[in-house]
Amino acid sequence: MAIDEHALAGALQGGHGVITTAQLRRIGVGEQGVRTLVANGRLARVHRGVFVGTAAPGTFQQRAAIACAITGGVVMYPSAGVVWDMRQTPRHSDIHVWVEHGRRVDAPPGVVVHRTTALPSADVVRRPDGIAVTSPPRTVFDAAAVVHAETLESIVEQGLQRGWFIIPTLWATGRRLRRRGRAGSGLFAAVLNSRPMWLKPVDSDHELRLERALRKRGFPPLTRQHPLEIEPGTVIHPDLGLPDDGFYIEVDHFSWHGGRYVTTYDHRRDRKMRRRGFQVERVTDTDLDLHLADAVEDLWELWQQCRRDVDAAVGQ
């Protein structure tokens, strides 16, 4: 029987070049067809029942799909952090997977198998490209076992901002998985306990680092994305602010926040803020990376001057 080239190309493209014997059979490729495809160099056998198209590029996604196909496992942190593009996730060449405790798995080189008795379907996202990965809440819980508190806090903020989960979902995940002795349980609970449920998420890791440094310097709790009407019908949400003092801080990200149009827009809205009596100060992500302490000290002095101006205006 002739091989359906269109179906084969679609299956390979949809799975990062990875295809299994079962998938080949579904598109009408039997045992003899598989041998022919391997013999003429179209497919390469990577494991029993798992093949890769020789024309497909070797990507992280391909390695993750191969790991899932061979082990039947679920990609976990840190590999799951790469899948979800979570902040500060370490990049390793190995693919880490969860496998049910007690199931024998012949893990190939480059795949690290971890065993668990707690991996319900609610914790797994099965993608159409053949990659099974832990859900964002489960990935955050697993990350707590290997990252520092500040990194975990940043990942939580990113997940809230992107809409991956809400705080009650994280609490529910923790209650279901947390137990005495489980790595990361204490840190996961501590980070959630330290964060008020009503607090809005910050938009970037730089904003979180700046907010943390400002509080350490002596600033009172800052309001995130406080709504300000700068002209009729136009409401903006500065990154951080002290509304009682009319003092606001914006963090500019040159990696994605640059360009003539955006710069013009920022300057225009800053003028509108100043016309309404608000003070706005801008810092860049590069400045925070290289001169965080200096930037914080400048903002402290500017805030102190703002408070003196407010007190003087009230006393008049």
PyMOL commands that set and color helices and strands:
alter all, ss='L'
color gray80, all
select helices_A, chain A and resi 5-14+21-26+31-39+60-71+79-83+121-123+136-143+149-162+167-177+185-193+205-217+243-245+260-275+285-315
alter helices_A, ss='H'
color red, helices_A
select strands_A, chain A and resi 18-20+43-47+50-53+74-75+95-100+111-116+124-126+132-134+223-224+228-231+234-236+240-242+247-252+279-284
alter strands_A, ss='S'
color yellow, strands_A
deselect
rebuild
show_as cartoon
